[in-house]
Amino acid sequence: MPTPDPGPAPNTDLAQLVAAAADLCRKPLRHAVLPVLTQPGAAAAGLGPVDDCCLKLEARSPAGERRPQDDLELELYRSGTGLNLTLAWTEDPGRPMLWHGQHPVWMRPETGERCACPPEGAALEALGRRLRALLSPPVP
């Protein structure tokens, strides 16, 4: 009898996966991923391989210099069977934030109203698409 697939590995692998995706989508920046907030009951609620969590993506230049102005906060959460995420700059809470579900939506953080994609938004949209593809369960 075949051994069942254990699914994705624990959250340390999640951090590595997110960092690698951010490195690819936000070149030439390099990223470290740190937990900000997790909800341990999420797995028990049947949310699947990725629990609801909030991560900080710390950015560095290719030379290793910290770039806090490029740091992001990533929130991952499930709604129904779908994975949703938000990306926001940590150093400038007034900049537009990205909500990504079935499609990307840029919002003003103060009001939640839609707004235009900022000039550096294409890289964040690419990161959102990549993370959703990597972390969403396969469709049967």
N, C-alpha and C positions, 0 to 999 in steps of 0.2 A: 504494500500500500504506500503511495507517495506521501512524503512529509508535507504537511500544509505550509504554505508560505507564511512566515512570521510577520510579514508586512514591514513597514519602515522601521528603522532602528530608533533608539531613544533620542531625546531632545538634543544631546550633544551632536548627533548627526544632523538634526534640524538646523542647528547653528552653523555647522559647516556648509550645509546645502545653501542656506540663505547667504552666507558670506561669499561663496563661490558665484552665486547668481548675481549678487550685487557687484562683485569684481568684474564680471563679464559685461554687465549692462551699464556700468558707470565708469568705464575705463577713462583715464588711467588710475582712478582712485582704488585703494585697497581697503578692505573692510574687516572689522572685528564685530562679532555679534554677541551682545550681552542681554540677559533676561531683564525685563523691567517689571512685568507683572504676569503671573500665570494663575489659572484657575484649575486647581488639581481635581475638582469634581467633574471636569469636562469629559474625561475619558470614561468615567462611570456612567455618564449620561448618554453614552453611545455616539460620541461625536467623531469617532474614527481615528485615523492615525495621527492627525494634527490636532492637538488640543487648542482651545482658545488661549491665546497668549499675546503678550506685548514684548517686542524686542527692540533694543537700540542698536542701530548700525553705526558704529564709529568709523569715520573715514580718515584715511591717511593718504598723503601724497606718495608717489612712487619712491621717493627718497625716505619715506617713513615718518615724515613730519605730520603731527596731528592737524586735522582740518575740521575743527568743531562746527564751523559754518556749513559744512556739508553733511553733518550727522543727520540721520533719519530715525524716526520712530515707526516701527512696523507693527500693526495689530492684525493678527490672524484670527478669524472666527468663522464658525459655521452658521449658516442660516438654511434650515431644511437640510437638503443633501449637498448644497453648494458651499464652496469655500469663498469667503469674501476677505478683503484686506483693505487696510488704509495705510497710506504712507504720508508722513508729515515731517517737515524740518523741525528739529528740536531747538535750534538756536533762534529761530525766527517764527514764532507761532502765528504771525500775521500773514505769512505766505500761504498761497492756496495749498490745499491738501487733496490727495488723490484717494478716491474710493474706487475699488475695483471689484466688481462682481462679474456679471456676464459681459460687461463692457466698462471702460474707464469713465469716471465722472470727476471733474475737478470742482472743488467747492471752496467757498470762503469759510474759514474756520469759525469766524464770529457768528455767522448767520446760517450756514449750511446751504446758502444759495449757490446755484451753479455759476461757474465763471470760466473764462478762457484758460486754456492750457498755458502755463508759464513757459518761458524760453527753454528752461532745462527740464521740462516735463516729459519730453519724449523718452528719455532714459528711464524715468520712473515708471512710465507706462510699460516699457519693455520689461522692466523688473517685475512689475505686477503680473503681466502675462506669463512670464517665465515661472514665477513662483506658483501661480495657479495651476499651470501645466504640470509642474513637478510634484505638487503636494495634493492635488485632487485625486480621489480614487479613480481607477480606470472605469470607463463606461462599458458595461457588458455588451 
